[in-house]
Amino acid sequence: MPEIKNDIYARVAVKDIDLLTKIIEAYDHLGIVSTLSQREGTVIIRGTADTRPELIQILATLPFPVEIIDN
């Protein structure tokens, strides 16, 4: 059985990291955003197998570009 990845690695503009964090935090128990490199704008969004599809959907509709770098 293939391993299911729950974490989402993404890249956003540095100026959007805080907004991304606040948006994801506004969805209770959906995921937790941690910055991997503030200089590069890379973040990890820790979710679960149940919340990952919804997180992907939210990221696709944000008012700023989000590049998923590890799916």
RAHUJO-V536794 format. One record per pair of residues at least 12 apart in sequence whose ideal C-beta (glycine too) atoms are under 10 Angstrom apart, sorted by the first residue. I is the first residue (numbers start at 1). J is the second residue. D is the distance in Angstrom with one decimal. If there is no record, write none. Layout:
BEGIN
i:I j:J d:D
i:I j:J d:D
END
This chain:
BEGIN
i:4 j:48 d:9.6
i:4 j:49 d:5.3
i:4 j:52 d:7.9
i:5 j:47 d:9.6
i:5 j:49 d:9.1
i:5 j:52 d:7.7
i:5 j:70 d:7.6
i:5 j:71 d:7.5
i:6 j:31 d:8.9
i:6 j:45 d:9.4
i:6 j:46 d:7.0
i:6 j:47 d:5.3
i:6 j:48 d:5.4
i:6 j:49 d:5.7
i:6 j:50 d:9.0
i:6 j:51 d:8.0
i:6 j:52 d:5.6
i:6 j:55 d:9.3
i:7 j:31 d:8.9
i:7 j:32 d:9.7
i:7 j:34 d:9.6
i:7 j:44 d:5.5
i:7 j:45 d:6.8
i:7 j:46 d:5.3
i:7 j:47 d:7.0
i:7 j:48 d:9.8
i:7 j:52 d:8.4
i:7 j:55 d:9.8
i:7 j:70 d:8.0
i:8 j:31 d:7.7
i:8 j:33 d:9.5
i:8 j:43 d:8.6
i:8 j:44 d:7.1
i:8 j:45 d:4.4
i:8 j:46 d:8.2
i:8 j:47 d:6.6
i:8 j:52 d:6.9
i:8 j:55 d:6.0
i:8 j:56 d:7.0
i:8 j:59 d:7.2
i:8 j:66 d:9.3
i:8 j:68 d:6.2
i:8 j:69 d:9.0
i:8 j:70 d:7.5
i:8 j:71 d:7.5
i:9 j:36 d:7.5
i:9 j:42 d:6.9
i:9 j:43 d:7.5
i:9 j:44 d:5.5
i:9 j:45 d:8.0
i:9 j:67 d:9.6
i:9 j:68 d:7.2
i:9 j:69 d:4.9
i:9 j:70 d:3.8
i:9 j:71 d:8.3
i:10 j:33 d:9.1
i:10 j:36 d:9.5
i:10 j:41 d:8.7
i:10 j:42 d:7.2
i:10 j:43 d:5.5
i:10 j:44 d:7.8
i:10 j:45 d:6.6
i:10 j:55 d:9.7
i:10 j:56 d:9.9
i:10 j:59 d:6.7
i:10 j:65 d:10.0
i:10 j:66 d:5.3
i:10 j:67 d:6.2
i:10 j:68 d:5.2
i:10 j:69 d:6.1
i:10 j:70 d:8.3
i:10 j:71 d:9.6
i:11 j:36 d:9.4
i:11 j:37 d:9.0
i:11 j:40 d:6.9
i:11 j:41 d:5.2
i:11 j:42 d:5.2
i:11 j:43 d:7.6
i:11 j:65 d:8.8
i:11 j:66 d:7.6
i:11 j:67 d:4.5
i:11 j:68 d:8.2
i:11 j:69 d:5.4
i:12 j:33 d:9.9
i:12 j:35 d:9.9
i:12 j:40 d:9.9
i:12 j:41 d:5.0
i:12 j:42 d:8.4
i:12 j:43 d:6.6
i:12 j:59 d:9.2
i:12 j:62 d:8.4
i:12 j:64 d:6.5
i:12 j:65 d:7.0
i:12 j:66 d:5.4
i:12 j:67 d:7.5
i:13 j:41 d:5.7
i:13 j:64 d:6.4
i:13 j:65 d:7.3
i:13 j:66 d:9.4
i:14 j:35 d:9.5
i:14 j:37 d:9.4
i:14 j:38 d:6.3
i:14 j:39 d:7.3
i:14 j:40 d:8.1
i:14 j:41 d:4.8
i:14 j:42 d:9.9
i:15 j:41 d:8.6
i:15 j:64 d:8.5
i:16 j:41 d:7.5
i:16 j:43 d:9.7
i:16 j:62 d:8.2
i:16 j:63 d:9.1
i:16 j:64 d:4.6
i:16 j:65 d:8.3
i:16 j:66 d:8.1
i:17 j:33 d:8.0
i:17 j:35 d:5.8
i:17 j:37 d:10.0
i:17 j:38 d:6.7
i:17 j:41 d:6.4
i:17 j:42 d:9.2
i:17 j:43 d:6.3
i:18 j:33 d:9.6
i:18 j:35 d:9.4
i:19 j:62 d:8.3
i:19 j:63 d:8.6
i:19 j:64 d:7.2
i:20 j:33 d:6.0
i:20 j:35 d:9.5
i:20 j:41 d:9.5
i:20 j:43 d:6.7
i:20 j:45 d:8.3
i:20 j:58 d:9.8
i:20 j:59 d:8.4
i:20 j:62 d:7.2
i:20 j:64 d:7.9
i:20 j:66 d:7.3
i:21 j:33 d:4.4
i:21 j:34 d:8.7
i:21 j:35 d:8.1
i:21 j:43 d:8.0
i:21 j:45 d:9.3
i:23 j:58 d:7.4
i:23 j:59 d:9.4
i:23 j:62 d:6.8
i:23 j:63 d:9.3
i:23 j:64 d:9.9
i:24 j:43 d:9.4
i:24 j:45 d:6.3
i:24 j:46 d:9.8
i:24 j:47 d:9.1
i:24 j:55 d:7.4
i:24 j:58 d:7.4
i:24 j:59 d:8.9
i:24 j:62 d:9.7
i:27 j:51 d:8.5
i:27 j:54 d:7.9
i:27 j:55 d:8.4
i:27 j:58 d:7.2
i:29 j:47 d:9.7
i:29 j:48 d:8.9
i:29 j:50 d:9.9
i:29 j:51 d:7.6
i:30 j:45 d:8.9
i:30 j:47 d:6.7
i:30 j:48 d:8.9
i:30 j:50 d:9.6
i:30 j:51 d:5.0
i:30 j:52 d:9.6
i:30 j:54 d:6.4
i:30 j:55 d:6.3
i:30 j:58 d:7.8
i:31 j:44 d:9.5
i:31 j:45 d:4.8
i:31 j:46 d:5.9
i:31 j:47 d:4.0
i:31 j:48 d:8.1
i:31 j:51 d:5.9
i:31 j:52 d:8.2
i:31 j:54 d:8.8
i:31 j:55 d:5.2
i:31 j:58 d:8.9
i:31 j:59 d:9.9
i:32 j:44 d:8.7
i:32 j:45 d:7.2
i:32 j:46 d:4.7
i:32 j:47 d:8.0
i:33 j:45 d:5.3
i:33 j:46 d:7.9
i:33 j:55 d:9.9
i:34 j:46 d:7.0
i:36 j:69 d:9.9
i:40 j:69 d:10.0
i:41 j:66 d:9.8
i:41 j:67 d:8.9
i:42 j:67 d:9.4
i:42 j:69 d:7.0
i:42 j:70 d:9.8
i:43 j:66 d:9.0
i:43 j:69 d:9.6
i:44 j:69 d:10.0
i:44 j:70 d:8.9
i:45 j:58 d:9.5
i:45 j:59 d:7.8
i:45 j:66 d:9.6
i:45 j:68 d:9.5
i:52 j:71 d:9.9
i:55 j:68 d:10.0
i:56 j:68 d:7.4
i:56 j:71 d:8.2
END
